[in-house]
Amino acid sequence: MSEAREQNLTSPSGPITAERYVSRDYMENERQRLWPRTWLVAGVAQDIEEPGDFFVFDLAPESIIVSRTEEGEVAAFFNACQHRGARVLTVDCGAMAQYTCPYHGWTYANDGRLVHVPDEDRFSRGLPKEKLSLRPVRVEVWAGIVWVCMDPAAPTLQEFLGPVMDLVEPFRPQDMRLVEDQTVRLDCNWKAVFDNFGELYHVEHIHPQHELIFDCPTAVSDLWPHGHTRVSIKGFTVNSRLPIPDQVPPTMWAQLEALGMDRSDYDGRVLDVRRDVQIAKRERGAALGYDYSLLSDDQLSDIVQYNLFPNAVLVLQPEELWILRARPHATDPERCYWDKLALRMPPDDEVRQSANISFNLDQEELPEFRERPEHDEFTQEDIIAGDKTMTITLDQDVHLIRDVQKGMRSRGFREAWLNDDEDRVSHYHAWLDRYMSETVQTD
């Protein structure tokens, strides 16, 4: 364990019992003590690129409008009309200069200002429009992600994320484009699925395909204030607990071929693949349209995952970013929503030209970047039946997680008994305990 991890390692204030996964009282306390006081991933900046663009972020019972104003600023407001509380917007996204409440026609500019009230002369108490504008929410854009915070007294986003910002920026996620937008409805508490991504202890048991491309036993984790963690896993290699195969496993074939590498060259020396992938990406990056100059050699071959308190996961590779997000159900602590936003780095023709490669990219070459993908929402049963997929790894997690939730309901389950390799889970719940135990003032 490194010195940095020792300094930041924290333990929950008490046992991790089933209460925090099944209790309605605990769920209500989260709504008062947790969700309003942290920075949350609301969506991707790609969805508000132009003035008038907006999307709605739902975190039951709250609904937040995120908008690009006519002046080009990013703004966010609670999606609640100041007349009688009706939802102003009932669509997920779009582009409008004004938002009109469907109930009584109160109209707001896309910067939140109240601009029109029908029968204004009939309000004998007056209409102080500035006071009655949509209530603002703090909003920041970083790494191509829109973040919101409902607490005006909370730390800044930079203070909250700390070292994560500098570590993520070399991957240039702000230049990536959305290629997949999925939500699965799960029969588990939102923390049960988030915990699943806080440890690698389960990987050898339910993700056997990882044995032949990642070395999870040698992964290195980091723990930071505010509950954030990171795990770095060597890629283009094999599980160091297993015999080394004589030939390159099929899980690596496609990527080796894309880099111009011949898998037969590695018969009897599979452990050389990782280093040679790093070299090949350095040599061929520009020809493929990728600028790898800000990334270390390890970052070219490995996978790194940031678990960001309280509910978001960033899975990063040089050409791809997954944003995974757990959201609570509106009324049931044993149900939740699990979102996956997949972004990819489009090849850049300017990078190719800088390497004296003369051909040009056009939209026909990049069909996945032409239009924003439609949001696809489905149930865990759709995945279990094979009708939907979020990739084989996420599908395997979905298969299992409902049984974890069921077990927590048993009289035979007392508390989570974590091992040393589950330190990220322990660290996370320690910070959860901090939020849940602090007194909160509401206005």
C-alpha positions as CSV (number, residue, x, y, z in Angstrom):
1,M,0.0,0.0,0.0
2,S,1.5,3.4,-1.0
3,E,2.0,6.2,1.5
4,A,-0.7,8.3,-0.3
5,R,-3.3,5.5,0.1
6,E,-2.4,5.0,3.8
7,Q,-3.0,8.7,4.4
8,N,-6.3,8.7,2.7
9,L,-7.7,5.3,3.7
10,T,-10.8,5.7,5.8
11,S,-13.2,3.2,7.3
12,P,-17.0,3.4,7.8
13,S,-18.1,4.6,11.2
14,G,-19.9,1.3,11.7
15,P,-20.7,-2.0,9.9
16,I,-22.1,-1.8,6.4
17,T,-25.5,-3.4,7.1
18,A,-28.4,-4.0,4.8
19,E,-30.2,-0.9,6.1
20,R,-28.5,1.4,3.7
21,Y,-29.7,-0.8,0.8
22,V,-33.2,-1.6,1.8
23,S,-34.5,1.1,4.2
24,R,-36.9,3.8,3.0
25,D,-35.8,6.0,5.9
26,Y,-32.2,5.7,4.7
27,M,-33.3,6.6,1.2
28,E,-35.1,9.7,2.5
29,N,-32.0,10.8,4.5
30,E,-30.0,10.5,1.3
31,R,-32.3,13.0,-0.3
32,Q,-31.7,15.5,2.4
33,R,-28.0,14.8,3.3
34,L,-26.3,13.4,0.2
35,W,-27.7,14.3,-3.2
36,P,-28.2,18.1,-2.7
37,R,-24.7,18.5,-1.3
38,T,-22.4,16.9,-3.9
39,W,-21.5,17.6,-7.5
40,L,-23.4,15.3,-9.8
41,V,-22.9,14.2,-13.4
42,A,-25.9,15.7,-15.2
43,G,-25.0,14.9,-18.8
44,V,-22.6,15.6,-21.6
45,A,-21.7,19.1,-22.9
46,Q,-22.3,17.8,-26.5
47,D,-26.0,18.1,-25.8
48,I,-25.8,21.9,-25.1
49,E,-23.4,23.0,-27.8
50,E,-25.6,25.7,-29.4
51,P,-27.6,28.6,-27.9
52,G,-31.1,27.3,-27.1
53,D,-30.0,23.7,-26.5
54,F,-31.2,22.1,-23.3
55,F,-31.5,18.7,-21.6
56,V,-33.3,17.6,-18.4
57,F,-31.4,15.7,-15.7
58,D,-33.7,13.6,-13.4
59,L,-32.6,12.5,-10.0
60,A,-35.9,11.7,-8.3
61,P,-37.7,13.6,-6.9
62,E,-35.6,16.4,-8.4
63,S,-35.6,17.5,-12.0
64,I,-33.0,20.0,-13.3
65,I,-33.0,21.8,-16.6
66,V,-29.5,22.4,-18.1
67,S,-29.5,25.1,-20.8
68,R,-27.2,26.9,-23.2
69,T,-28.6,30.4,-23.1
70,E,-29.0,32.8,-26.0
71,E,-25.8,34.5,-24.8
72,G,-23.9,31.2,-25.0
73,E,-23.7,30.7,-21.2
74,V,-24.4,27.4,-19.5
75,A,-27.2,27.6,-16.9
76,A,-29.1,25.2,-14.8
77,F,-32.4,25.5,-12.9
78,F,-34.9,23.4,-11.0
79,N,-37.6,22.2,-13.3
80,A,-40.4,23.6,-11.2
81,C,-42.7,26.5,-12.2
82,Q,-42.8,29.2,-9.6
83,H,-46.5,29.5,-9.9
84,R,-47.8,26.2,-8.6
85,G,-44.8,23.9,-8.9
86,A,-45.6,22.1,-12.2
87,R,-42.8,20.7,-14.3
88,V,-42.0,23.3,-16.9
89,L,-40.4,20.9,-19.3
90,T,-41.7,17.4,-19.8
91,V,-39.3,16.4,-22.6
92,D,-35.8,15.1,-22.2
93,C,-33.9,17.4,-24.5
94,G,-34.3,19.9,-27.4
95,A,-33.7,23.5,-28.3
96,M,-35.9,26.4,-27.3
97,A,-35.5,30.1,-26.6
98,Q,-38.2,30.0,-24.0
99,Y,-39.9,27.5,-21.8
100,T,-43.6,27.7,-21.2
101,C,-45.2,25.9,-18.3
102,P,-48.0,23.6,-19.8
103,Y,-50.2,24.2,-16.8
104,H,-50.9,28.0,-16.8
105,G,-48.6,29.4,-19.4
106,W,-45.9,31.0,-17.3
107,T,-43.0,31.5,-19.7
108,Y,-39.3,31.6,-18.8
109,A,-36.3,32.6,-21.0
110,N,-33.7,29.8,-21.4
111,D,-31.6,31.7,-18.8
112,G,-34.3,31.1,-16.3
113,R,-35.9,34.6,-16.2
114,L,-39.6,34.8,-15.9
115,V,-40.7,36.8,-19.0
116,H,-44.4,36.4,-19.3
117,V,-47.4,35.6,-17.1
118,P,-51.0,35.4,-18.6
119,D,-53.4,37.8,-16.9
120,E,-50.6,39.6,-15.1
121,D,-53.0,42.3,-13.9
122,R,-55.0,39.8,-11.8
123,F,-52.2,39.2,-9.3
124,S,-53.1,41.7,-6.7
125,R,-50.1,40.7,-4.6
126,G,-47.9,41.7,-7.5
127,L,-45.5,39.8,-9.7
128,P,-41.8,40.3,-8.7
129,K,-40.4,38.6,-11.8
130,E,-36.9,38.4,-10.6
131,K,-38.0,36.6,-7.4
132,L,-40.2,34.3,-9.4
133,S,-37.6,33.3,-12.0
134,L,-36.7,29.6,-12.1
135,R,-34.5,28.8,-9.1
136,P,-30.9,28.4,-10.2
137,V,-28.6,25.4,-9.7
138,R,-24.8,25.6,-9.7
139,V,-23.4,24.2,-12.9
140,E,-19.9,23.6,-14.3
141,V,-18.6,22.0,-17.5
142,W,-15.4,19.9,-17.2
143,A,-14.0,17.0,-19.3
144,G,-16.9,17.4,-21.7
145,I,-19.3,16.6,-18.8
146,V,-21.9,18.9,-17.3
147,W,-21.9,18.8,-13.5
148,V,-24.5,20.3,-11.2
149,C,-24.7,20.9,-7.4
150,M,-27.8,22.0,-5.5
151,D,-25.9,23.3,-2.5
152,P,-24.6,26.9,-2.9
153,A,-22.3,26.3,0.1
154,A,-20.7,23.1,-1.2
155,P,-17.0,23.2,-2.3
156,T,-16.3,24.2,-5.9
157,L,-16.1,21.4,-8.5
158,Q,-12.3,21.8,-8.6
159,E,-12.1,21.5,-4.8
160,F,-14.5,18.5,-4.9
161,L,-12.7,16.5,-7.6
162,G,-9.2,17.5,-6.5
163,P,-6.4,15.5,-8.2
164,V,-8.9,13.7,-10.5
165,M,-9.0,16.7,-12.9
166,D,-5.3,16.8,-13.7
167,L,-5.2,13.0,-14.1
168,V,-8.1,12.8,-16.5
169,E,-7.3,15.8,-18.7
170,P,-4.5,14.1,-20.8
171,F,-7.2,11.8,-22.2
172,R,-9.0,14.8,-23.7
173,P,-12.5,13.6,-23.0
174,Q,-13.9,16.9,-24.0
175,D,-13.0,16.0,-27.6
176,M,-14.8,12.7,-27.5
177,R,-18.3,12.3,-29.0
178,L,-21.3,10.4,-27.7
179,V,-22.0,7.1,-29.5
180,E,-24.2,5.3,-27.1
181,D,-26.8,6.4,-24.5
182,Q,-28.4,3.6,-22.4
183,T,-30.3,3.2,-19.2
184,V,-31.2,-0.1,-17.6
185,R,-33.8,-0.3,-14.8
186,L,-32.4,-2.6,-12.0
187,D,-34.0,-4.4,-9.1
188,C,-31.4,-3.2,-6.6
189,N,-30.4,-0.2,-4.6
190,W,-28.3,2.3,-6.5
191,K,-25.4,1.7,-4.1
192,A,-25.4,-2.1,-4.7
193,V,-24.5,-1.6,-8.4
194,F,-22.1,1.3,-7.5
195,D,-20.3,-1.0,-5.0
196,N,-19.9,-3.6,-7.7
197,F,-17.6,-1.1,-9.6
198,G,-15.6,-0.4,-6.5
199,E,-13.8,-3.7,-6.3
200,L,-12.1,-6.3,-8.6
201,Y,-12.6,-9.2,-6.2
202,H,-15.6,-10.4,-8.2
203,V,-13.9,-10.2,-11.6
204,E,-12.3,-13.7,-11.7
205,H,-15.7,-15.2,-10.7
206,I,-18.1,-13.6,-13.1
207,H,-16.0,-12.0,-15.9
208,P,-13.8,-14.8,-17.2
209,Q,-13.1,-13.0,-20.5
210,H,-11.0,-10.5,-18.6
211,E,-8.4,-13.1,-17.7
212,L,-7.1,-13.0,-21.3
213,I,-6.7,-9.2,-21.7
214,F,-6.3,-7.6,-18.2
215,D,-4.2,-8.4,-15.2
216,C,-6.6,-7.5,-12.3
217,P,-4.5,-9.1,-9.5
218,T,-1.8,-6.5,-10.0
219,A,-4.2,-3.5,-10.3
220,V,-3.2,-0.4,-8.2
221,S,-5.9,1.6,-6.4
222,D,-5.8,5.2,-5.1
223,L,-8.0,6.8,-2.5
224,W,-8.8,10.5,-2.2
225,P,-10.8,12.9,-0.1
226,H,-14.5,13.3,-0.8
227,G,-14.8,9.6,-1.4
228,H,-13.2,9.4,-4.9
229,T,-11.1,6.4,-5.9
230,R,-9.1,5.2,-8.9
231,V,-8.0,1.8,-10.1
232,S,-5.4,1.2,-12.8
233,I,-5.3,-2.2,-14.6
234,K,-2.7,-3.4,-17.0
235,G,-4.2,-4.2,-20.4
236,F,-3.1,-6.3,-23.4
237,T,-1.8,-8.9,-21.1
238,V,-3.1,-11.9,-19.1
239,N,-4.1,-12.6,-15.5
240,S,-0.8,-13.1,-13.7
241,R,-2.3,-15.9,-11.6
242,L,-2.8,-18.1,-14.7
243,P,-0.4,-20.0,-17.0
244,I,0.8,-17.8,-19.8
245,P,-0.9,-18.9,-23.1
246,D,1.3,-19.9,-26.0
247,Q,-0.7,-17.7,-28.5
248,V,-2.3,-14.3,-28.4
249,P,-5.9,-14.7,-27.0
250,P,-8.8,-13.8,-29.4
251,T,-9.7,-10.9,-27.1
252,M,-6.7,-9.0,-28.4
253,W,-6.8,-9.9,-32.1
254,A,-8.9,-7.1,-33.5
255,Q,-7.0,-4.3,-31.8
256,L,-3.6,-5.8,-32.8
257,E,-4.7,-6.0,-36.4
258,A,-5.9,-2.4,-36.3
259,L,-2.4,-1.4,-35.2
260,G,-0.8,-3.3,-38.0
261,M,0.5,-6.0,-35.7
262,D,0.6,-9.7,-36.6
263,R,-0.6,-11.9,-33.7
264,S,1.5,-14.8,-35.0
265,D,4.6,-12.8,-34.2
266,Y,3.8,-13.3,-30.5
267,D,3.6,-17.0,-30.4
268,G,5.4,-18.0,-27.2
269,R,5.8,-14.4,-26.1
270,V,2.4,-13.1,-25.3
271,L,3.7,-10.9,-22.4
272,D,5.5,-8.8,-25.0
273,V,2.2,-7.6,-26.5
274,R,1.5,-4.8,-24.0
275,R,4.8,-3.0,-24.6
276,D,4.6,-3.4,-28.4
277,V,1.0,-2.0,-28.4
278,Q,2.4,1.1,-26.7
279,I,5.1,1.3,-29.3
280,A,2.7,0.8,-32.2
281,K,0.3,3.4,-30.9
282,R,3.2,5.9,-30.7
283,E,4.3,5.1,-34.2
284,R,0.9,4.8,-35.9
285,G,-1.2,7.2,-33.9
286,A,-1.1,10.0,-36.4
287,A,-1.8,7.7,-39.3
288,L,-5.0,6.6,-37.4
289,G,-5.9,10.2,-36.7
290,Y,-5.1,10.1,-32.9
291,D,-2.9,12.4,-30.9
292,Y,-1.4,10.4,-28.1
293,S,1.2,13.0,-27.2
294,L,-0.2,13.8,-23.7
295,L,-0.5,10.2,-22.6
296,S,2.1,8.0,-20.9
297,D,3.0,4.6,-22.3
298,D,1.0,2.9,-19.6
299,Q,-2.1,5.0,-20.5
300,L,-1.8,3.8,-24.1
301,S,-2.3,0.1,-23.2
302,D,-4.0,0.1,-19.8
303,I,-7.5,0.9,-18.5
304,V,-8.1,3.3,-15.7
305,Q,-11.4,3.7,-13.8
306,Y,-12.4,6.7,-11.5
307,N,-15.2,6.2,-9.1
308,L,-16.4,9.7,-8.3
309,F,-18.5,10.2,-5.2
310,P,-21.4,9.7,-4.9
311,N,-22.6,7.9,-8.0
312,A,-20.5,8.2,-11.1
313,V,-17.8,6.0,-12.7
314,L,-15.4,7.2,-15.5
315,V,-13.8,4.3,-17.4
316,L,-11.0,5.7,-19.6
317,Q,-8.9,4.4,-22.5
318,P,-7.1,6.6,-25.0
319,E,-9.9,6.3,-27.6
320,E,-13.0,5.8,-25.4
321,L,-14.7,7.0,-22.3
322,W,-17.6,5.3,-20.5
323,I,-19.6,7.4,-18.0
324,L,-21.5,5.1,-15.8
325,R,-24.0,6.6,-13.3
326,A,-26.3,5.1,-10.7
327,R,-29.6,7.0,-9.9
328,P,-32.1,6.2,-7.2
329,H,-35.7,5.2,-7.9
330,A,-38.3,7.7,-6.9
331,T,-40.1,5.6,-4.3
332,D,-38.4,2.2,-3.9
333,P,-35.0,1.8,-2.3
334,E,-34.6,-1.6,-3.9
335,R,-34.8,-0.3,-7.4
336,C,-32.6,2.1,-9.4
337,Y,-31.4,3.3,-12.8
338,W,-28.0,2.5,-14.2
339,D,-26.9,4.8,-17.1
340,K,-24.1,4.2,-19.6
341,L,-22.9,7.0,-21.8
342,A,-20.2,5.8,-24.2
343,L,-18.0,8.4,-25.9
344,R,-15.3,7.8,-28.5
345,M,-12.5,9.9,-29.9
346,P,-13.1,10.8,-33.5
347,P,-10.1,10.4,-35.7
348,D,-8.7,13.9,-36.5
349,D,-7.7,14.7,-40.1
350,E,-5.5,17.5,-38.9
351,V,-3.5,15.0,-37.0
352,R,-3.1,12.9,-40.1
353,Q,-2.1,15.9,-42.2
354,S,0.6,16.9,-39.6
355,A,2.1,13.5,-40.2
356,N,2.1,14.2,-44.0
357,I,-0.8,11.8,-44.6
358,S,-2.8,13.3,-47.4
359,F,-6.2,11.7,-47.4
360,N,-9.2,13.4,-45.8
361,L,-11.8,12.2,-43.4
362,D,-15.5,12.8,-44.2
363,Q,-18.7,11.8,-42.6
364,E,-19.1,8.7,-44.7
365,E,-15.9,7.3,-42.9
366,L,-17.3,8.1,-39.5
367,P,-21.0,7.1,-39.4
368,E,-21.1,6.6,-35.6
369,F,-20.4,10.4,-35.1
370,R,-23.0,11.7,-37.6
371,E,-25.9,12.1,-35.2
372,R,-26.5,11.9,-31.5
373,P,-27.6,8.4,-30.5
374,E,-31.2,8.0,-29.2
375,H,-31.6,7.3,-25.5
376,D,-32.4,3.6,-25.1
377,E,-34.1,2.6,-21.8
378,F,-34.9,-1.0,-20.9
379,T,-35.2,-3.5,-18.0
380,Q,-32.7,-5.9,-16.6
381,E,-34.9,-8.7,-17.9
382,D,-34.3,-7.5,-21.4
383,I,-30.5,-8.0,-20.8
384,I,-31.0,-11.4,-19.2
385,A,-33.1,-12.5,-22.1
386,G,-30.4,-11.4,-24.6
387,D,-32.7,-8.7,-26.2
388,K,-30.4,-5.8,-25.0
389,T,-26.8,-5.5,-24.2
390,M,-24.5,-3.0,-22.5
391,T,-21.4,-5.1,-23.4
392,I,-20.7,-8.6,-22.1
393,T,-19.1,-7.3,-18.9
394,L,-21.9,-5.0,-17.8
395,D,-24.4,-7.7,-18.8
396,Q,-22.8,-10.1,-16.5
397,D,-23.0,-7.6,-13.6
398,V,-26.7,-7.0,-14.4
399,H,-27.3,-10.8,-14.3
400,L,-25.9,-11.0,-10.7
401,I,-26.8,-7.7,-9.0
402,R,-30.5,-8.5,-8.3
403,D,-29.5,-11.6,-6.3
404,V,-27.1,-9.5,-4.3
405,Q,-30.1,-7.2,-3.4
406,K,-32.2,-10.2,-2.5
407,G,-29.6,-11.6,-0.2
408,M,-29.5,-8.4,1.7
409,R,-33.1,-8.9,2.6
410,S,-32.3,-12.2,4.4
411,R,-32.2,-12.6,8.1
412,G,-29.0,-14.5,7.5
413,F,-27.1,-11.4,6.3
414,R,-25.7,-9.2,9.0
415,E,-23.0,-6.9,7.5
416,A,-20.6,-6.7,4.6
417,W,-17.2,-8.3,5.6
418,L,-14.7,-6.7,3.3
419,N,-11.2,-7.8,2.5
420,D,-8.1,-5.6,1.9
421,D,-8.7,-5.6,-1.9
422,E,-12.1,-4.0,-1.3
423,D,-10.5,-0.8,0.2
424,R,-12.2,1.4,-2.4
425,V,-15.7,0.1,-1.2
426,S,-14.7,0.8,2.4
427,H,-13.4,4.3,1.6
428,Y,-16.5,5.1,-0.3
429,H,-18.8,4.1,2.6
430,A,-16.7,6.0,5.1
431,W,-17.4,9.2,3.1
432,L,-21.1,8.2,2.7
433,D,-21.2,8.0,6.5
434,R,-19.8,11.5,6.8
435,Y,-22.5,13.0,4.7
436,M,-25.3,10.9,6.3
437,S,-24.3,11.9,9.8
438,E,-23.9,15.7,9.3
439,T,-26.6,18.1,10.2
440,V,-28.1,19.8,7.1
441,Q,-29.8,23.2,7.0
442,T,-32.6,23.5,4.5
443,D,-34.1,26.8,3.3
